[in-house]
């Protein structure tokens, strides 16, 4: 972990649990899992120029001050890809994370990206950055002065409000990229643009681990207070060789499970105050099983749809009262005539619009327009 994450990182210096066991062997509880995945891959011959897509989920440990979204034992869900040099694999990882948010119904989350270039770019930039901050050393806090000698890029990630103006005026790494690094980052942005994935280029995004190179990214939210990063990752081509293997390409991300759960809870609590979109009324022989089959199909095609299927029978009039009381915008009606024709009736509950009847196969598209 010290070799991969970096001796001068906060994780190694302040947060990693390390101790000697009864045999005198030095042990550490894993603070993150990318290095562990690389070690496991090397031990089991998974690399050697092969394309690999791997995932993991498990507990990590860091000695941090506990607060919302930050715990000393926490779980990470991660995806790692090996053997692929181009930016398309980074885009694939970003698309995978975006699919997570979509399936979970999380919309208050945004993507930030940046490039750290190759090692030569970072070496040149480090000298420029050190020179800049030394010229303004009187304005730096103690932690930033320490980082100036050990890991100057981490100053850019400081949350100290007193030096934010100084950080904003600092030279950026994107101003000192070589043509190859520029082309790699442009390729990633081109894929994201074509796929209509929204993002913000954040030149201050540097990531807290030393092994990153080229593209880095974070998915952030403002619902978790100061701990706003839910998912973070990027490319780390040098790590496999650094841990004893042959040089290989690599990229990946990790999602903080507790932070993800906190977001889901917050969003669900907000949604409790909202009414459902659709109330499904059922009448007649065989209508219940057909209604549930139709409803499950709608949930597959429209995961954001909030729908209640009436349960426990009752007259049409009593069901309609419950539909109005639910606050739903629309009522779906499935009776014997609709079952026979393969249709569903749609009744507008909040607007003075005539009831319509459409084919069950057309229902997802129609509801997508109406909700």
Buried (B, 14 or more C-beta within 10 A) or exposed (E): BBBBBBEBBBBBBEBBBEEEEEEEEEEEBBBBBBBBBBBEBBEEEBBBEEEBBBEBEEEBBBEBEEEEBBBBEBBBBBBBBBBBBEBEBBBBBBEBBBEBBEEBEBEBBBBBBBBBBBEEBBEBBBEBBBEBBEEEEEEBEEBBBBBBEEBBBBBBBBEEEEBEEBBEEBEBBBEBBEEEBBEBBEBBBEBBEEEEBEBEEBBBBBBBBBBBBBBBBBBBBEBBEEBBBBBBBBBBBBBBEBBEBEEBBBBBBBBBBBBBEBBEEBBEEEEEEEBBBBBBBBBBEEBBEBBBEBBEBBBEEBEEBBBBBBEEEBEEEEBBEBBEEBBBBBBBBBBEEBBEEEBBBBBBBEEEEEEEEBEBEEBBEBBEEBB
